[in-house]
Amino acid sequence: MKRLRSLVNDLDAVDGKLLRLLDRNSRTSTADLARALGMSAPSVAERLRRLEEAGVIRRFSVEVDPAALGYPLAVYIRIRPATGQNAKVAQVVAEIPEIVQCDRVTGDDCFLARAHVRSVEDLELVIDRITPFGQTNTSIIQSSPVARRLPAL
């Protein structure tokens, strides 16, 4: 962890621009990144290696539009487990393929899950798998004024 802290303190404007470029398109070639940064490809490759080793870059991935795959409804499900059911709720949500992310949070609800479903009827089936172990409160996402983005660099 000490190495990560020292690297984070050493991130410069070029690292920030590199991370923003990769955030827009993680498939950008090293040569294209080098051109955009006004650097040589080996220098960019070294920066990428350093950022990966430090854990700043965890992986390169693709962003898929769930609606294009037939999942037009995005929802948040807040879950308040029954007494002693936290581990069971964590297990159940991990087994539900429609749930794409789940965080354990502070507050009245212990879990906040994001799911993509084909219909309200499918949402009901997802909720029905959780309710034997706790209470749920669901919100359908209407729009996302702030899409997933990098934190301030």
C-alpha positions as CSV (number, residue, x, y, z in Angstrom):
1,M,0.0,0.0,0.0
2,K,2.9,2.3,0.6
3,R,3.9,2.1,-3.1
4,L,0.4,3.0,-4.2
5,R,0.3,6.0,-1.8
6,S,3.7,7.3,-3.1
7,L,2.5,6.8,-6.8
8,V,-0.8,8.6,-6.2
9,N,1.2,11.6,-4.8
10,D,3.5,11.4,-7.9
11,L,0.6,11.3,-10.5
12,D,1.2,14.2,-12.9
13,A,-0.8,15.9,-15.6
14,V,0.4,13.4,-18.2
15,D,-0.8,10.5,-16.0
16,G,-4.2,12.2,-15.6
17,K,-4.5,12.8,-19.3
18,L,-3.5,9.2,-20.0
19,L,-6.1,7.9,-17.5
20,R,-8.8,10.1,-19.1
21,L,-7.9,8.9,-22.6
22,L,-8.1,5.2,-21.5
23,D,-11.4,5.9,-19.7
24,R,-12.9,7.1,-22.9
25,N,-11.6,4.1,-24.9
26,S,-9.6,1.4,-23.1
27,R,-8.7,-0.1,-26.5
28,T,-6.7,2.9,-27.6
29,S,-3.3,1.6,-28.8
30,T,-0.1,2.6,-27.1
31,A,0.9,4.3,-30.4
32,D,-2.3,6.4,-30.4
33,L,-1.9,7.2,-26.8
34,A,1.7,8.3,-27.4
35,R,0.6,10.6,-30.2
36,A,-2.2,12.2,-28.1
37,L,0.3,12.8,-25.3
38,G,3.2,13.9,-27.5
39,M,5.4,11.1,-26.1
40,S,7.1,8.0,-27.4
41,A,5.3,4.7,-27.3
42,P,7.9,3.1,-24.9
43,S,7.4,6.0,-22.5
44,V,3.6,5.6,-22.5
45,A,4.0,1.8,-22.1
46,E,6.2,2.4,-19.1
47,R,3.7,4.7,-17.5
48,L,0.9,2.2,-18.1
49,R,3.0,-0.6,-16.5
50,R,3.7,1.7,-13.5
51,L,0.0,2.5,-13.1
52,E,-1.0,-1.1,-13.4
53,E,1.7,-2.3,-10.9
54,A,0.6,0.4,-8.4
55,G,-3.1,-0.8,-8.7
56,V,-4.3,2.6,-10.2
57,I,-5.3,0.7,-13.3
58,R,-7.0,-2.5,-12.2
59,R,-8.1,-3.7,-15.7
60,F,-9.0,-2.7,-19.2
61,S,-12.6,-3.3,-20.0
62,V,-15.5,-2.5,-22.3
63,E,-18.7,-0.6,-21.5
64,V,-21.8,-2.4,-22.7
65,D,-25.2,-0.8,-23.1
66,P,-27.6,-3.2,-21.3
67,A,-30.6,-1.7,-23.2
68,A,-29.0,-2.8,-26.4
69,L,-28.9,-6.3,-25.0
70,G,-32.6,-6.3,-24.2
71,Y,-32.4,-5.0,-20.6
72,P,-34.1,-1.5,-20.8
73,L,-34.8,-1.1,-17.1
74,A,-32.0,-0.1,-14.8
75,V,-32.9,-0.2,-11.1
76,Y,-31.4,0.3,-7.7
77,I,-32.4,-2.1,-5.0
78,R,-31.8,-1.1,-1.4
79,I,-31.7,-4.2,0.9
80,R,-32.2,-4.3,4.6
81,P,-31.3,-7.8,5.7
82,A,-33.3,-9.5,8.5
83,T,-31.3,-10.0,11.7
84,G,-28.4,-12.4,11.0
85,Q,-29.0,-12.6,7.3
86,N,-26.2,-10.3,5.9
87,A,-24.1,-13.2,4.7
88,K,-27.1,-14.9,3.1
89,V,-28.1,-11.6,1.3
90,A,-24.6,-11.2,0.0
91,Q,-24.7,-14.8,-1.3
92,V,-28.1,-14.4,-2.9
93,V,-27.4,-11.2,-4.7
94,A,-24.1,-12.6,-6.0
95,E,-26.1,-15.4,-7.6
96,I,-28.7,-13.2,-9.4
97,P,-27.3,-12.5,-12.9
98,E,-29.4,-9.3,-13.3
99,I,-27.6,-7.7,-10.5
100,V,-24.5,-6.1,-12.0
101,Q,-23.1,-4.4,-8.9
102,C,-23.8,-4.5,-5.2
103,D,-22.1,-2.5,-2.4
104,R,-22.3,-2.9,1.3
105,V,-23.2,0.5,2.6
106,T,-23.8,2.4,5.9
107,G,-27.3,3.5,6.9
108,D,-30.6,1.8,7.3
109,D,-30.0,-0.4,4.3
110,C,-26.9,-2.6,4.4
111,F,-26.7,-3.3,0.6
112,L,-27.3,-1.2,-2.5
113,A,-27.6,-3.3,-5.7
114,R,-27.8,-2.1,-9.3
115,A,-29.7,-4.4,-11.6
116,H,-30.7,-4.4,-15.3
117,V,-34.0,-6.2,-16.1
118,R,-36.1,-6.8,-19.2
119,S,-39.4,-5.8,-17.6
120,V,-41.1,-4.9,-14.3
121,E,-42.2,-8.6,-14.1
122,D,-38.6,-9.6,-14.3
123,L,-37.8,-7.1,-11.6
124,E,-40.4,-8.7,-9.4
125,L,-38.7,-12.1,-9.8
126,V,-35.4,-10.5,-8.7
127,I,-37.0,-9.0,-5.7
128,D,-38.7,-12.2,-4.8
129,R,-35.4,-14.0,-4.6
130,I,-34.2,-11.4,-2.0
131,T,-37.2,-10.8,0.2
132,P,-37.0,-14.1,2.1
133,F,-33.9,-12.7,3.7
134,G,-34.8,-9.0,4.2
135,Q,-36.7,-5.9,3.1
136,T,-36.2,-4.2,-0.2
137,N,-36.9,-0.8,-1.6
138,T,-36.5,-0.3,-5.3
139,S,-36.0,2.7,-7.5
140,I,-36.1,2.6,-11.3
141,I,-33.4,4.8,-12.9
142,Q,-35.0,7.3,-15.2
143,S,-31.8,8.9,-16.5
144,S,-28.1,9.4,-15.5
145,P,-27.2,13.1,-15.5
146,V,-23.7,12.0,-14.4
147,A,-22.5,8.8,-16.1
148,R,-19.7,6.7,-14.6
149,R,-16.6,8.8,-14.7
150,L,-13.2,9.0,-13.1
151,P,-12.8,10.8,-9.8
152,A,-11.0,14.1,-9.9
153,L,-7.3,13.6,-10.8
